[in-house]
Amino acid sequence: MKCEEISIPPYFRCPISLDLFEDPVTLWTGQTYDRSCIERWLAAGNSTCPVTMQKLHDSSMVPNHTLRHLIQEWLHSHGYSLDDWAHPVARIKQIVESDEFDTETKITALEDLHSLSQDLPHKNSCLITLGFFEILVFQIFKSVGRSGGLMLVEKALSSALNLIPFSELGCLNILKQDSSYAVMLSLLEEGTVFIKKGLCLFIEAISWEMNMKPLCEKLGNSDRIVRAIVDMVKQDESEEAIRAVSALSLLESNRGSIVRHGMVEGLVACLSSAEAQRRSAAVGAIERLVAERSGREAVVKHPWGVRGVVKMVFRVCEHEGSESAVNTLLVLCAESEGSRERAIGEGVLTQLLLLLQSQTSARTKAKARLLLKVLRSKSSVL
């Protein structure tokens, strides 16, 4: 029987490496780590306890002889010692990085990585310190074309998405390379639904990074990428695709391309979705696109454009999209008498009054009052 087949008790794992303790030491915070792992953590310039995030005023370490003895007893009961124990995380990293292993072996290793990552304490960045995010990103954009490549991409993407909140995203600049960019296009057009949604989350993350603006502009002005995301929005109302659109629309230079490819029509259709999160994400994206004249024109021209936004102003027990809806109508109604009249005809006054009586935020209520003033001052209907 191989060592990896034994299930390690969670309290025998170092919270940094996820591996079995070899030399457990305890900090003054009461947390125990493997000595080599906590020493690397501190050497990297960190001054907090990785689990509790408490400031380490005292970095001294006390050997945890009791825990080490318990681990030795547990290993002995399975016929092993610390010296011959195989290290799962190190082995996974070796398999995933190396070209010597076939796709099936890599997929199995990535499945093991996903299982191990479930043991991570909240916000623990141990896999980040081991460079796993960059390794996984490399696998995602280098595996297409090989046998079982899409399955490998799915497994790598699944783990990479878990690491995004804790990662430096500079490695995603690999998409500036023609070969990786071509893979991105191929996966967005022909990948599985999971892969397409996962890549949309990558795009969202890139768009929020100020130092990745050139890559964001490249993605937002790519006809094929925008068309692929538009198709996702129209066909399956993917919330991930809507979030990608909303994030790409943060850049003014991207908005014209996004509108030109029919995104507004897809987003308006999402406003009637049964899922609240999709509706909220869609009206948020519309709010950004109407900052562009072509975006405003697209909403006004759409038979259900103004109506859809008006209906988002107030929904019982649901206010997430209210502010975006009010902001969108402020832009449309301040510019066009036709939009004001249409909004009033669709019942915006009732919606606004209900919103003002609800438990929504003070900021949203202030925007609602401003919209009422715009309607009163500029519309003869009132």
N, C-alpha and C positions, 0 to 999 in steps of 0.2 A: 504494500500500500504506500502511495506517495504521501509526502507531508501535506501537500496542498489539499488532500482529500479530507483532512481533519478540520473540523469547524472550530476556529479559535474563539474562546469566550471573549466577549467585548472588553471586559476589564483586564484582559491579558494583552491588549493591543495598545501600542503607543499611538496617541491621538494625532501625532504628526505624520508618521510613516504608515500608519494602519497595520504595521507588521507586529509580530510578536516581540515583546520586550526582550532585549539582550542584557542591557545594563540599566535597569530602571532607577531613576533618581527623582526625588520630590523637591519642588520649589516651596518657598514660604507660602505661596497661595494655596497649597494643599494638592496641587495637580502634579501628576507623575508623568514623566516622559522618558524615552530612551535617551541616554546621555549624549550619544552622537547627534541625535536629531535636535535636541534643544541647544546644543552647542553650535550647530549650523545656523539655527534660527537666530541666536544672539549674535553670531559672527556676521550675519547678513545686515546687522544694524537695527534689528527689532529690539524694543525695550519693554515689551509687554508679555504677559502670559498668554500663549496661543489660544487656550480654551476660555479663560475668564476675561481676557483683554485688560486685566489689571496692570498698572504700571509696576515694573519690577524694580523697586528701590534696593532690593538685595537679590543678586543673581546667584547666590550660593546654592549648591545642590547637595542633598542628603541621600546617600544610597538607600534604596528601599529593599533591604535584605529580605524582609518578609514576603514581598511580592515575588522577588526572584526565586525564593525557595518554593513558593506555591507553583510557579511556572515550571520549575524543574521537576517537581512531583507530578504535575499534570502531563508533561512530556514523557516522563518515565513510564507512566501508566499506559502510554500509547507506543512505547518501545523506542523513544527518541531522546536525544539530548539537545541542548541549545546549539552545540557545534554542528550537528548534522541537519538542523532545521532549514528548509528552503524558504527564502524570503519572497512572499507572493508579489508585493508591489515592484520590487526590483526585477523579478522575473517577468512580470507583465510588461514593464517598460522595455526590457531587453527584446521581448518578442515583437512588440508593436513597432519599435524603432528599426529593427533589423530586417534586411531584405532576404535573410536566410530562411525565414519561416514562410510557409504557404498561407494562403488566405484563410483557410479553415482554422488554422492554429491561431492566427491573429484575431479572428472573430471570437473564438473561445476566450482568448486573453482579455478582449474588450468586454465580454460579458462578465468575466470575473472582476474586472475593474469597476464596472457598474455596480455589482453586488457589494464590493468593498466600500465604494463611495457612500453607500447608504448608512454606513457606520460613522460617517463624519459628524462631529459636533457641529452645531449651527455656526456658519460663517468660518469654519476652519479652512485655512488655505494650504494645507499640507501638500495636496497634489499640485498646487500651483508652484510651490517652492521646488518641486521635483521636475518642473517643466512639462507637465502632462498636457496643458492646454495647447501649447505650440506643437507638441508631438501629434496630438489629435487633429489639429487643423491641417498639418502637413499630410496626414493620412487621408483626410476628406478630399483634398484637391489633387491627390496623386494616385488614387485607387481606381478611378474610372477606366474601363477598358479591360481590366483583368477579370478573370473568372471569379464570380461572387463579389465583384466590386461594389455593387449597390448595397449589398448586405453589410459589407465592411464599412461603407460610408454611413449607413444608418447607425451602426453600433458606435462608431467614433463620434458621430454627431450627437448622439444621445448623451454621452458622457461630457462632451465639450460644452453643450448647452448648460449643464449643471455647474460648470466652472466659470461661465461668462461673468457672473456678478463679482467674482473675486480676482479676475484676470486682467493683466495688461493686454490690450488688444492689438498691439503693434504687429504681431505676427500675421494678422489678417491683411496686412499690406502685401502679402503674397499674391493677392488678387490684382495687383498692379502688373504682375507678370502675365504675358500673353497666354501662356499655357494654362495657368491656374484660372485666369479669367474665362478662357474657353470652357473649362470644366464647369465653372459656375453657371455659365449659360446653358450648357448641356443638362445639368442637374435641375435647373429651374424649369426647363422645358420638357424633360423626359424622365425626371426622377420620380420616386414614389411620393405620395402625398406627405408622408412624414419628412422626407428630405426637403421638399419644397417649403414646408412650413418652418423647418429648422433654419434653412438658409435665409428666410425672411427675418427671422430673429437675429441672425448675423448682420443683416443689412440694417436693421433697427439699431443694433449696438454700435455699428460703424458710424451711423448718422449722428449719434449723440456725442461722438468723440471729436472735440474741436480740432485736435491735431491730425485728424484723418479726413479733413474737408476735401482735399483733392480726390481721394478715392470715392467719397460720397457723391461728388459731382460727376465722376465717371459713371457710377452706377445709375444715378438719377437721370442722366442724359443718354443712357444706352437704350436704343429702341427695343432691342430684344428683351432686356431685363424688365423694362417697364411694361411691355406687352405681356410678358409672362406673369407679372404680378397682377395686372389688370384682369387677365384670364382667371386667376385664382379668386379674385374678388367677385367677379361676375358669376363664375360657375359654382363656387363652393362657399362663398362668403367667409373665407378664411380670416379669422381675427388676426392671425399672425401677418397675413398679407396686408391687411388694413393698417396694422401698426407699422409695417415697413414703409408704406406709402406716407403715413403721417410723419414719420421720422425723416424720410427723404425730403418732404415738403418744408422742413425747417430751413432749407437753403432756397433762397429766392430763385437762384439760377436753375433749380430743378423743376419748379412748378409748371412752367410752360410745357415742358416735355410730358409731364405726368397728365396734365389736362388734355393735351393734344391726342393722347392715346386712349381717351374715353374713360379715364378713371372716375370723373365726376358721375357719370351715368351709373357705373358700378356701385359707387358709394351711396348714391340716392336709393338704389334698389335695396341696399343693406339696411336702410332706415326702417324698413318694414319687417326686418328679421325678427324671429321669435326670441332670439337670444339678446338679452340686455347688453352684454359686453360688446357684441358686434355693433349694435346700434350706437352705443356710446363712442366706440373707436371710430366708426364711420363719420359721425357728425364732427368729431375732433379733427379728422383729416379734411373734411369739407371746410371747416373754419380756417385752416391754413391755406387751402387752395383759393378761397375767395379773396385772399390778399392780392391775387393776380387777376387782372381784368378778364382774361380768358376764362378763369375759374368762375368769376361772378356771372359772366354771360352764359356759361354752361349750366349753372344752377337755375338761372332765370328761364332759360329756354326749355329746360326739362319739364314735361307736363306735371310731374309730381315733385319737382325740386323744392319750391317754396313750401308746398304742403308738407312734405316730409320733414323739413327743418322745423316748421311750426309745431308739428306733433311731438317733436323732441323737447320743446320748451318745458312741458310739464307732463310727467307720468307719475301716477300714484306710487309711492314707496320707491321711487327711482329718480334720482336727481343727477346722476353722474354726467349725463350729456347736456344738462340744462344750460350751463354757462356757455358751452360751445355753441349751442343752438341760438341763444340770445346774442352772442357776439357775431355770429354769422348774419343774423337778421339785421343787426345794427349796421353792418357794412352794406348789405343789400338795400335796406330801406333808406339809408342816408343818401344813397346815390340815385335811386330810381323811384319815381312816383308809382310806376306800374308794380314794382315789388311791394310797395307799401299797401296799395289797394288789394293786391293778391293776398298778402299776409293777413290783412284784416278780414278779407272774405273767407279765409281758411280758419278763422277763429282765434287769431293770435291774442286778441284782447282778453278773452276768457282765459286762455292759457297763462298769460302774464299775471292776471289777478289771482289765479289759483297758486301760481308759483310764489307770489308775494305773501300768501297766507300759509305757505308750507314751512317745513323745517330746514329748507336749504340754506346755504351759507349767506352771510351778510354781503359778500362781494357779488354773488350772483343776483341777489335782490337789488343791489345798487345798479347793476347792469340792466336789470329788468325795468327799473324806474326810468333809466336813461332812454331805453327803447320806447317806453310809453310817451316820453316827451317828444321824441323824434316823430312818432306817429301823430301826435296831437298837433305839433307845430307845422308839419309839412303835408298833412293829408286833409283835404276838404271833406272827406267822408266823415271825419270826426267833428 
